[in-house]
Amino acid sequence: MSKKKQSEKQPWYADGLRFKCTGCGDCCTGAPGYVWVNKEEMAQMAELVGVELEEFEQQFVRKVGVRRSLVEYDNGDCVFFDNKSRQCQVYTARPRQCRTWPFWDSNLRTPEAWDETCETCPGSGRGKLYDIDHIEAERAKIRV
């Protein structure tokens, strides 16, 4: 493909997207799902929580096929979300899936998918304008 054609094939969000976390905690709650974690992330969270990795996995992680996800409560809330304070208890060691919100493949697929994200996340579509390079770098960290 020529450089000209390649540059013409920019994603729909080529001019950037706005996001400013409001700290609402809505991304940590709601319908059941998965918060994918790898060994490095589990080790960082285990250290923060003050337990050995093995204990951390037994208490806070579930196997889903060959992958691992943080445990959720029956209502879909993440095990590390404190509903009273509306805060993440492992925020400084939160997984990359959490760090890259809302710049996930599933949210960026189409303008309509982004509109749905903006309807459920009060910070999406508002605040700082992130350029395409930042968005693509975040999107590449994990496929969600």
N, C-alpha and C positions, 0 to 999 in steps of 0.2 A: 504494500500500500504506500502510495506517495505521501510525503510529509504534509502536503496540502490537504489531501483527503483525510489523513489521520487527524489533523487539527480541526477539520470540519466536523468530525465525529466526537465532539465534546459531550460529556454527560449533560443532562438537563439542568443540573445545578452548577454549571461552569462559572456562573457569576458569583457563586458562594451561597452560603446559608447562614442564617442567624440562629444563635443559641446562647442562652444565659440560664444556668441552673438556678432554679428558685428555691431549691432545698425542700420541695414539697414531699419528697419521698414516694411519689406515685410510681416511679420506675422500680421501686423495691417491693411493691405490693401488687395485689390484684390477682388476676387469673393465674393458676399454676403454670409453671414453665421451667426453664432451666437457666442456671447461672453456671456456665462452663468454667472449670478451673483446671490448671495444670499443676504439676508438682511444685514448681517454684512459687506459684501464687499460694498454694496450700501451706508451704513452709513459711512464707512471710506472714500469713494470717495466724498460723499456729504460734509463731514467735510473739506476735502482738497480743494474742489471747493468753499466752503463757502456758501452753501445753506442748507436749511432744507431738511430732507430725503424725505418728500412728494414732494417738488418742484423738487428735484433731479430725483425722479422716473418719474414725469410728463414730464420732459425735456429730460432725457437721457436714459430712459429704456422703453422697449416694452414687452408686455406680449406675450408669445408663449405657448399656452395651459395653463398649471399650472405653467410654469417656466417663468423666466425673463431673458432678454438679453439686452445688451447695444444696443443703436440705432446705425445705420450705415448711412452713406451718400449714395446717389444713386449709387455711383461707388464702394461701398463695403467697403470703409474706415471706420474705427472705429471713432465714434464721438469725441473721445479724442486724435486722432492722428493728430498732426500738420504737414501737408504736407510740409510746408516751412522749418521747422527745422528738420523734420523727427524724431520727438520726441513724446513720450507719455506725455500728459499733466497731467496724474494722476499716473505716474510711481511708486511712492512710495506707492500708495494705489491700484495698479493694481490688478485685480481679480486673483484668483488662476489659472484659465485657462491660463492666460497670464504668470503667474509665473512658471508654470510647462512645458511650451513649451521647447523642442520638445518631451518631454517624455509622450506622450499621447498614449492611447490604439491604436488609429487609425494609428499612426506612427510606432508603435512597433509590430503590428500584424504579419508582415512577413519581411524578409530581403528586399523584393521588395518594400514594403510600406516605409521602412526606406530610401531606395535608392531614391524614389520619394521625400521624405522630404528633402534629401540632395540636390536634383536638384533644389528645390524651395527655400531653406533656405541656404544661403552661410556659415552659422556658423555650420550647422549640418554636422557631420562627420569630423570636424576639432577641433583643440584646446584641451582642457582638457579632459582626459579620465575619465568618470564617471563610478563607479563600479555598479554592479547589485543592491546592496542594495539601493544606492541613486536613481537609475532609478525606482526601484519598489516603493520606498517611494513617489516619485513625481507622478508616474502613479496612485497611489492609492488615491491621493487627489481629482481627478475629472476624470470622464469617458467622454472622447471626442473622 
